[in-house]
Amino acid sequence: MLLAVDVGNTDTVLGLFRNSSLEGTYRVSTKSIFSYLASHSSKLRKCHDTIISSVVPTVDKQLKRCLQKNLGIENPLFVSHRIKLPIQLTVDYPKEMGADRIVNDSYAYYQYRSDVLVIDFGTATTMDYINAKGQYRGGVIIPGVKTSMNALIDKAARLKPFSFKRPKKILGRNTLSQLQSGTFVAHAAMIDGMIEKIRKEIRVYPKIISTGGLAPVISPLPRYVKKVDPHLTLKGLHLLYSLNR
């Protein structure tokens, strides 16, 4: 079995693959990943190898030691621009490309083999365009929904944390519903607007796929986003493992 690990700024997602079948997924806070691996080592020891996508460099060395100590995995594969990929990173500085985006873009192109736009709703909302030749041509980084919400609450003395759900109407009649509308509906409208501008710039209509922890909540709102794959990153990790081991 293969253990796929997606280390994000907020959460870490683990995926267990038996051959090409995803048999289980687990989401834990990144701050708790080391204690989680230690306490679940008996269950995870059946994994023979690991591939890791990490956007938190300070975690990497300790994570490697933790895998060695608890699972007996000596040399986990870390995703970077240097490994074998099904896409070309035709941008100014490939080494700056986030590992999670490399993984998502690789699998999206591998799956569709055509122009594709990948939207990831996480700590940041990212949008990446890969053309029909498999060339990553660029992207957009936007403050994520919860990131923006928390920043607003921190700066506005009279605003308090609120329930994270879609409002019934756009025009709220109280502070809570107005915050929910500004969080959900406004973010969705921005995504639609950005898609329109990207289409105009690249002069094609790419396939659009969304993923990320908030994708199931946000993706139903933008009119252009039809495909949601919550396991896109884990599938991409499995793909890159098969290309590099």
NUSE-101730 format. One record per residue: x, y, z of N, C-alpha, C in turn. Coordinates in steps of 0.1 Angstrom, whole numbers, padded with zeros to 4 digits, always signed. Atoms other than C-alpha are relative to their C-alpha. Layout:
BEGIN
XYZXYZXYZ...
# end
This chain:
BEGIN
+0008-0012+0000+0000+0000+0000+0009+0012+0000-0007-0013+0001+0010+0036-0006-0007+0010+0009+0005-0011-0008+0006+0065+0018+0002+0013-0007-0001-0013+0006-0001+0098+0001-0003+0010+0010+0001-0011-0011+0004+0129+0023+0000+0013-0007+0001-0014+0006-0008+0164+0013+0000+0009+0012-0002-0009-0011+0006+0188+0039-0004+0015-0004+0004-0013+0002-0013+0221+0038+0003+0010+0011-0003-0010-0011-0010+0253+0058-0009-0002+0012+0009+0002-0011-0041+0245+0078-0002-0015+0003+0002+0014-0002-0048+0208+0073+0009-0009-0008-0007+0011+0008-0030+0176+0062-0010-0011-0003+0008+0011+0005-0048+0150+0042+0008-0012-0003-0007+0012+0002-0037+0114+0042-0009-0009-0009+0007+0009+0008-0047+0089+0015+0007-0014-0001-0006+0014+0000-0042+0051+0016-0004-0006-0014+0003+0006+0012-0039+0035-0018+0005-0015+0000-0004+0014+0002-0039-0003-0025+0000-0001-0015-0002-0001+0014-0025-0004-0060-0005+0013-0005+0005-0013+0005-0045+0023-0078-0013+0004+0007+0012-0003-0007-0075+0022-0055+0002+0008+0013+0000-0008-0012-0080+0049-0029-0009-0006+0011+0007+0008-0009-0091+0029+0001-0004+0008+0013+0004-0008-0012-0093+0056+0028+0007+0013+0000-0006-0014-0001-0087+0093+0035-0002+0005+0014+0000-0005-0013-0080+0111+0067+0005+0015+0000-0004-0014+0000-0079+0149+0074+0003+0003+0015-0003-0004-0014-0061+0162+0105+0007+0014-0001-0007-0012+0000-0047+0196+0114+0015-0002-0002-0014+0002+0003-0012+0201+0102+0008+0001+0013-0007-0001-0013-0001+0210+0138-0001-0013+0007+0002+0012-0007-0013+0176+0149+0005-0012-0008-0004+0011+0009+0002+0155+0121+0010-0010+0006-0010+0009-0006+0031+0141+0141-0006-0009+0010+0007+0008-0010+0010+0129+0170-0010-0010-0006+0009+0008+0007-0015+0115+0146+0007-0012-0006-0007+0011+0005+0011+0094+0128+0005-0010+0010-0005+0008-0011+0025+0082+0161-0011-0009+0005+0011+0007-0006-0008+0072+0175-0007-0010-0010+0006+0008+0009-0020+0055+0143+0011-0009-0008-0011+0007+0007+0013+0038+0134-0003-0015-0003+0003+0014+0003+0000+0002+0137-0009-0001-0012+0009+0001+0012-0027+0009+0111+0007+0004-0013-0006-0005+0012-0004+0028+0087+0013-0008-0003-0013+0007+0003+0026+0004+0089-0002-0010-0011+0002+0009+0011+0010-0017+0062+0004+0007-0013-0005-0008+0012+0021+0011+0038+0015-0002-0003-0014+0003+0003+0053+0002+0020+0008+0013-0004-0007-0012+0004+0061+0037+0008-0009+0012+0001+0007-0013-0001+0051+0074+0009+0004+0010-0010-0003-0012+0008+0048+0104-0014-0006+0011+0007+0005-0011-0008+0044+0138+0001+0000+0013-0008+0001-0013+0006+0032+0171-0012-0001+0010+0012+0000-0009-0012+0041+0199+0013+0002+0014-0004-0002-0015+0002+0037+0237+0013+0004+0006+0013-0004-0005-0013+0050+0240+0048+0014-0005+0002-0013+0005-0001+0088+0236+0046+0005-0003+0014-0005+0002-0014+0093+0238+0084-0004-0014+0005+0005+0013-0004+0074+0205+0087+0008-0011-0006-0005+0011+0008+0093+0185+0061+0010-0009+0007-0010+0008-0006+0124+0173+0080-0006-0008+0012+0006+0007-0011+0104+0164+0111-0009-0011-0004+0009+0010+0006+0078+0146+0090+0008-0012-0005-0008+0011+0004+0105+0125+0074+0005-0008+0011-0004+0008-0012+0119+0115+0108-0011-0007+0006+0012+0006-0006+0084+0108+0120-0004-0013-0008+0004+0011+0008+0077+0085+0091+0011-0012+0002-0011+0010-0002+0111+0067+0096-0002-0007+0013+0001+0006-0013+0105+0062+0133-0013-0008+0002+0013+0007-0003+0068+0052+0133-0005-0010-0011+0005+0008+0011+0062+0036+0099+0012-0008-0007-0011+0007+0006+0097+0024+0090+0003+0004-0015-0002-0005+0014+0097+0044+0057+0012+0009+0000-0013-0007-0001+0133+0055+0051+0001+0012-0010-0003-0010+0010+0131+0076+0019-0013+0004-0007+0012-0004+0007+0097+0092+0012+0003+0010-0011-0002-0009+0012+0093+0110-0021-0007+0013+0002+0006-0013-0001+0087+0147-0018-0002+0006-0014+0003-0007+0012+0071+0165-0047+0006+0013-0002-0006-0013+0003+0090+0193-0063+0000+0001-0016-0001-0002+0015+0096+0208-0098+0011-0009-0006-0011+0008+0005+0126+0185-0100-0003-0015-0004+0003+0013+0003+0108+0152-0102-0007-0001-0014+0006+0002+0013+0094+0136-0134-0015+0004+0000+0013-0005+0000+0061+0153-0143-0007-0002-0014+0007+0001+0013+0034+0148-0171-0002+0014-0006+0002-0013+0005+0034+0186-0175+0013+0008+0000-0012-0008+0000+0060+0213-0183-0004+0013+0008+0002-0012-0008+0063+0242-0158+0006+0012-0008-0005-0011+0008+0068+0270-0184-0003+0013+0006+0002-0013-0007+0069+0299-0160+0014+0005+0004-0013-0007-0002+0096+0323-0148+0009-0008+0010-0007+0006-0011+0106+0304-0116-0007-0013+0004+0007+0013-0003+0095+0267-0115+0002-0004+0014-0002+0004-0014+0110+0262-0081-0009+0007+0010+0010-0007-0009+0085+0287-0066-0014-0007+0000+0013+0006+0002+0056+0265-0077-0003-0009+0012+0005+0008-0011+0037+0250-0048-0001-0014-0003+0001+0015+0002+0039+0212-0045-0014-0004-0003+0014+0004+0002+0002+0209-0042-0006+0004-0014+0005-0004+0013-0004+0229-0074+0007-0009-0011-0007+0009+0009+0022+0208-0092-0008-0013-0001+0008+0012-0001+0002+0177-0081-0013+0001-0007+0013-0002+0006-0032+0190-0090+0000+0002-0015-0001-0003+0015-0022+0204-0124+0005-0013-0008-0004+0012+0007-0004+0171-0133-0011-0009-0002+0011+0009+0002-0034+0150-0126-0011+0005-0009+0011-0006+0008-0059+0174-0142+0003-0002-0015-0004+0001+0014-0039+0174-0174+0000-0015-0004-0001+0015+0003-0033+0136-0173-0014-0005-0002+0013+0005+0001-0070+0131-0169-0007+0005-0012+0008-0006+0011-0083+0154-0196+0008+0001-0013-0009-0001+0012-0053+0158-0220-0005+0012-0009+0005-0011+0008-0067+0192-0231+0002+0013+0009-0001-0012-0008-0068+0228-0219-0008-0001+0013+0007+0002-0013-0077+0228-0182+0003+0011+0009-0002-0010-0010-0082+0253-0155-0003-0007+0014+0002+0006-0013-0077+0240-0119-0002+0010+0011+0003-0009-0011-0093+0258-0090+0001-0007+0013-0002+0007-0013-0082+0249-0055-0005+0010+0011+0006-0008-0011-0103+0263-0026+0006-0005+0013-0006+0004-0013-0080+0261+0005+0003+0013+0008-0005-0012-0007-0061+0286+0027+0001+0011-0009+0001-0009+0012-0056+0304-0006-0009-0007-0010+0007+0006+0012-0078+0300-0036+0009+0002-0012-0009-0002+0012-0056+0293-0066-0007-0005-0013+0006+0003+0013-0064+0291-0103+0012-0002-0009-0012+0004+0009-0039+0273-0127-0005-0004-0013+0004+0003+0014-0041+0271-0165+0011-0009-0006-0009+0009+0007-0025+0241-0183-0006-0001-0014+0005+0000+0013-0028+0242-0221+0000-0014-0006+0002+0013+0005-0035+0213-0244+0013-0007-0003-0013+0006+0002+0002+0207-0249+0006-0005+0013-0006+0004-0013+0007+0200-0212+0009+0010+0006-0008-0011-0005+0023+0234-0205-0007+0008+0010+0005-0009-0010+0016+0252-0173+0003+0014-0003-0002-0013+0006+0011+0287-0185-0001+0012+0010+0001-0011-0010+0004+0306-0152-0012-0002+0008+0012+0001-0009-0021+0311-0125-0002+0012+0008+0004-0011-0009-0036+0333-0098-0001-0005+0014+0001+0003-0014-0033+0333-0060-0009+0010+0007+0009-0009-0006-0062+0348-0041-0002-0004+0015+0003+0003-0014-0068+0350-0003-0012-0009+0001+0011+0010-0001-0090+0320+0006-0012+0006+0008+0012-0005-0006-0125+0323+0019+0001+0002+0015-0002-0001-0014-0117+0315+0055+0011+0009+0004-0011-0009-0003-0085+0334+0054-0005+0015+0000+0005-0014+0001-0103+0366+0043-0010+0002+0011+0010-0002-0011-0131+0360+0068+0007+0002+0013-0008-0001-0013-0106+0356+0097+0007+0014+0001-0007-0013+0000-0087+0387+0086-0010+0011+0003+0010-0010-0003-0119+0408+0086-0004+0000+0014+0004+0000-0014-0129+0396+0120+0010+0005+0009-0011-0005-0008-0095+0404+0134+0001+0015+0000-0002-0015+0002-0096+0440+0121-0013+0007+0004+0013-0007-0002-0133+0448+0128-0004-0004+0014+0003+0002-0015-0140+0452+0166-0014-0006+0002+0013+0004-0003-0177+0446+0163-0004-0013-0007+0003+0012+0007-0176+0415+0141+0006-0012+0008-0004+0012-0007-0174+0380+0156+0000-0012-0009+0001+0012+0008-0168+0345+0142-0014-0004-0003+0014+0003+0003-0199+0333+0124+0000-0014-0007+0002+0013+0006-0213+0300+0111+0003+0001-0015-0006+0000+0014-0197+0291+0078-0010-0008-0009+0010+0007+0009-0227+0283+0055-0005+0010-0010+0006-0008+0011-0244+0296+0023-0012+0007+0005+0013-0008-0004-0270+0324+0029-0011-0003-0009+0011+0003+0008-0305+0320+0016-0002+0011-0011+0002-0012+0010-0305+0355-0001+0013+0008+0000-0012-0008+0002-0278+0378-0014-0001+0012+0010+0001-0012-0009-0291+0409+0005-0005-0004+0014+0003+0004-0013-0289+0400+0041-0007+0011+0008+0008-0010-0008-0312+0416+0067+0006+0001+0014-0007-0001-0013-0287+0412+0096+0014-0002-0002-0015+0001+0002-0250+0412+0102+0005-0013-0004-0004+0013+0003-0247+0375+0101-0002-0004-0014+0004+0003+0014-0265+0370+0068+0008+0008-0010-0008-0009+0009-0246+0399+0053+0015-0005-0001-0013+0006+0000-0213+0384+0063+0001-0013-0008+0001+0013+0007-0223+0350+0049-0001+0003-0015+0001-0004+0014-0233+0367+0016+0013+0005-0005-0013-0005+0005-0200+0386+0014+0011-0010+0000-0010+0010+0000-0181+0355+0021-0002-0010-0011+0003+0010+0010-0198+0330-0001-0003+0005-0014+0005-0004+0013-0216+0348-0029+0010+0009-0007-0010-0008+0006-0189+0374-0034+0012-0007-0005-0011+0008+0004-0162+0348-0036-0003-0007-0013+0004+0007+0012-0182+0329-0062-0001+0009-0012+0001-0010+0010-0189+0360-0082+0014+0004-0005-0014-0003+0004-0151+0368-0082+0005-0012-0008-0005+0012+0007-0144+0332-0094-0005+0001-0014+0006-0001+0013-0168+0336-0123+0006+0011-0008-0007-0011+0007-0153+0370-0132+0014-0003-0004-0014+0003+0003-0118+0357-0131+0000-0011-0012+0001+0010+0011-0128+0327-0153-0002+0007-0014+0003-0007+0013-0142+0351-0179+0012+0008-0005-0012-0007+0004-0111+0372-0179+0011-0009-0005-0010+0009+0004-0088+0342-0181-0003-0006-0014+0004+0005+0014-0108+0328-0211+0003+0011-0010-0003-0011+0010-0105+0362-0228+0015+0001-0003-0015-0001+0002-0067+0362-0222+0006-0012-0008-0006+0011+0006-0060+0327-0233-0007-0004-0014+0007+0002+0012-0086+0327-0261-0005-0015-0002+0006+0013+0001-0099+0292-0253-0009-0002+0012+0009+0003-0011-0126+0277-0231+0005-0013+0006-0005+0013-0005-0107+0252-0209-0010-0007+0009+0007+0008-0010-0122+0224-0189+0003+0006+0014-0002-0006-0013-0127+0236-0153-0002-0011+0010+0001+0009-0011-0121+0214-0123+0004+0006+0013-0003-0006-0013-0122+0224-0086+0003-0011+0010-0003+0009-0011-0108+0208-0055+0003+0008+0012-0003-0007-0012-0097+0217-0020-0010-0003+0011+0009+0002-0012-0112+0215+0015-0013+0007-0001+0012-0008+0001-0138+0242+0007-0007-0002-0013+0006+0002+0013-0146+0230-0028-0015-0005+0001+0014+0004+0000-0178+0211-0019-0010+0011+0005+0008-0011-0005-0191+0243-0002-0001+0011-0010-0001-0012+0008-0180+0270-0026-0004-0004-0015+0001+0003+0014-0181+0252-0060-0014+0000-0006+0013+0000+0006-0219+0249-0064-0004+0015-0003+0004-0014+0002-0221+0288-0065+0005+0006-0013-0005-0005+0013-0199+0298-0095-0007-0007-0011+0008+0007+0011-0219+0291-0127+0009-0007-0009-0009+0007+0009-0188+0280-0146+0007-0012+0006-0006+0011-0006-0176+0255-0121-0010-0012+0001+0010+0012+0000-0193+0221-0128+0006-0012+0006-0007+0012-0004-0167+0195-0119+0007+0002+0014-0007-0001-0013-0156+0190-0082+0006-0014+0002-0007+0012-0003-0130+0164-0073+0007+0002+0013-0007-0003-0013-0122+0165-0035+0013-0008+0002-0012+0008-0001-0095+0138-0040+0010+0002-0011-0009-0003+0011-0077+0154-0069+0014-0001+0004-0014-0001-0005-0045+0160-0049+0005-0014+0003-0004+0014-0003-0044+0124-0036+0002-0008-0012-0001+0007+0012-0050+0110-0070+0013+0004-0008-0012-0005+0007-0022+0133-0084+0012-0006+0007-0012+0005-0007+0002+0121-0057+0002-0015-0004-0002+0013+0004-0005+0085-0067+0006-0001-0014-0005-0001+0013+0001+0094-0103+0015+0003-0001-0014-0004+0000+0034+0111-0096+0009-0011+0006-0007+0011-0006+0045+0082-0074+0003-0010-0011-0001+0010+0010+0039+0058-0103+0010+0005-0011-0009-0006+0010+0060+0081-0126+0015+0000+0005-0014-0003-0006+0090+0084-0102+0005-0011+0008-0005+0012-0008+0094+0050-0084+0002-0012-0009
# end
